[in-house]
Amino acid sequence: MKKLRWGILSTAKIGRQFLIPAMHESEFAEVVAVASRERARGEVFAKESRIPHVHDSYKALLADPAVDAIYNPLPNPMHVPLSVKAIEAGKHVLCEKPLGLDAADIQPLLQAADAHPGQVVMEAFMYRFHPQWLKVRELIRDGVLGVIRSVHADFTYFNRDPANVRNRPDTGGGGLLDIGCYCVSAARLAFGREPARVLCASDIDPEFQVDRHATGVLDFAPGAATFYCSTQSSPSQAVKIIGDKASLSVENPFYRREVPSRLYLRRDNADEAITVGHYNHYVEMIDAFSRAALDGRPAPTPLSDALANMKVLDALFSSAKTGGWITVR
């Protein structure tokens, strides 16, 4: 079976822990190279991650004819420029979320993708590929919940490491970009449309100068979504979707290790647990992306979705600054 040959941009932790193991597990993917600006570090990383080739520059990796696709887990400000170079080098691109710093920032990437329609370019929102969320979409599509009236999402963790990119404004740190994007994405997915306006309150860490807590409201007219995200709270994640016929709670909606995936449906004053089973959503995403690239099909999640999500995040940042409702444009 032909496999998509992957190159990894950098020795980032998320690649080592999650994406590269998923590629090794996928029957449609093969990891062939990694690039590190520090040769020794790259060689150690490659040995630990079972990657056969090491490049000592990103440019060399992009020029490698043995590489079909690039995974870009670099810090947020490097998502667009390196992904654009990868596209121009003829590679398929899976870029970590968020795709960029704001909607204006990602325009060059969108233009490069449009200019190279034969290449698959996608934002790496892995949670959407878990069968748990496929079941959520099925229940909504089949009208089990009725008309969606409300969505609430939480996503939090605790991290006060000053060296971590999430705590540095120069690398696009803060909770809204890092995990608030999941809450926004889930709300948009559940409602199946874009919010008309948003309201947001955020708390800026006085030392790191990035948002550490953020609470938001998304007006879907009719219906609304609320969320809370935080980089300095006890770890938690939850999504609850309420319709006029039933409600649905999504267990471990965004991030999970080896734990069951369950949904809790409540209708007619009765509760029903729906067990989806054990799946690795990173493997599911790599499988879907690799199959699309190998078969010449479009990206499983289009870049238009990444742009729409970023526009909502832009409006939330504006609302946090002004203290009022902001129209999503």
C-alpha positions, 0 to 999 in steps of 0.5 A, spaced: 500 500 500 502 506 498 503 511 504 504 518 504 511 520 506 511 525 512 516 530 514 516 534 521 518 541 521 522 542 528 522 537 534 516 540 538 513 536 544 506 535 540 510 532 534 514 527 539 508 525 544 502 525 539 503 526 531 509 522 530 506 516 534 499 517 530 503 517 523 507 510 525 500 507 527 497 509 521 496 505 515 496 510 510 502 514 513 510 514 513 515 518 517 521 519 513 524 526 515 525 531 521 528 538 521 531 541 526 536 547 526 540 544 532 543 538 528 545 534 535 538 535 537 535 533 531 539 526 531 537 525 538 529 526 536 529 522 530 532 516 534 527 516 539 522 517 534 524 512 529 525 517 524 530 515 518 533 522 516 535 528 519 535 535 516 539 541 519 534 546 516 527 547 514 529 549 507 532 542 506 526 538 509 522 542 504 527 541 498 527 533 500 523 530 494 522 524 499 517 528 503 510 528 500 507 532 506 509 537 512 507 537 519 508 544 522 508 544 529 512 551 530 510 556 534 504 560 532 508 566 528 511 561 524 505 557 522 503 561 516 510 563 513 513 556 513 506 553 511 506 557 505 514 555 503 511 548 504 506 549 499 510 553 494 515 547 495 509 542 492 508 539 499 501 537 502 501 541 509 498 539 516 499 545 520 497 546 528 492 550 530 491 556 530 492 556 523 495 563 524 495 569 529 489 573 526 484 573 520 489 577 516 495 573 518 493 567 515 491 570 508 498 569 505 497 561 506 489 561 504 492 565 497 498 559 497 493 554 498 488 557 492 494 557 487 496 550 489 489 546 489 492 539 488 495 540 495 491 538 501 492 544 506 489 543 513 488 546 520 490 540 525 483 540 529 484 533 531 478 532 536 473 533 530 476 526 527 474 522 533 468 518 532 465 521 538 464 527 534 462 524 528 456 521 533 455 528 535 454 531 528 449 525 527 445 526 532 444 533 531 443 532 523 438 526 525 434 531 529 435 527 535 436 534 539 431 538 535 433 545 534 440 547 538 438 553 543 445 553 547 452 550 547 457 551 553 464 549 553 470 549 558 477 548 556 482 549 562 489 547 564 494 550 569 501 552 566 505 558 569 512 556 566 515 562 563 519 559 558 512 556 555 510 559 548 503 559 551 505 564 556 509 569 551 506 574 547 511 574 542 509 567 540 502 568 540 501 565 547 494 566 551 488 561 552 484 564 547 488 562 541 491 556 544 484 552 547 479 558 546 479 556 539 476 549 541 470 552 544 469 556 539 470 551 533 465 546 537 460 551 538 460 553 531 460 545 529 454 544 533 450 550 531 452 549 524 453 556 522 457 562 524 455 567 530 453 574 528 456 577 534 460 576 540 462 578 547 468 577 551 471 578 558 479 576 559 484 577 565 491 578 563 497 575 567 501 581 569 507 577 568 506 574 562 502 579 558 497 574 555 490 572 557 490 567 562 482 567 563 477 568 558 469 568 558 465 569 552 458 569 549 457 567 542 450 570 539 447 565 534 441 568 533 437 565 535 441 561 540 447 562 544 454 559 546 458 560 552 465 558 554 470 559 559 478 557 557 484 558 562 491 557 562 491 557 570 485 553 572 485 546 574 485 542 568 478 541 565 474 540 559 466 539 557 461 541 552 454 541 553 449 542 547 442 543 549 436 543 544 429 543 544 428 536 544 434 533 548 441 535 551 447 532 550 454 532 554 460 530 551 465 527 555 472 529 554 471 532 548 477 535 546 483 531 549 484 524 551 489 519 552 486 512 553 479 513 556 473 511 554 469 516 549 462 517 552 456 521 550 450 522 555 443 524 552 438 526 556 431 526 553 424 525 556 426 526 563 431 519 561 438 519 561 442 514 556 449 513 555 452 512 548 459 509 548 463 510 542 469 506 544 477 507 544 480 511 539 486 515 538 483 522 534 490 523 532 490 517 528 484 518 525 486 525 523 492 523 520 488 517 516 483 522 513 488 527 511 493 522 508 487 518 504 485 525 501 492 527 499 493 520 496 487 520 493 487 527 490 481 529 494 480 536 498 482 537 505 477 533 510 476 540 513 477 546 509 481 552 510 474 556 510 473 553 516 479 555 519 478 562 517 471 562 520 474 560 526 479 565 526 474 571 525 470 569 531 477 569 535 478 576 532 472 579 534 473 576 541 479 579 542 476 586 540 470 585 545 475 583 551 479 590 549 472 594 548 468 591 553 462 591 548 459 586 543 463 585 537 460 583 530 463 577 527 466 580 520 
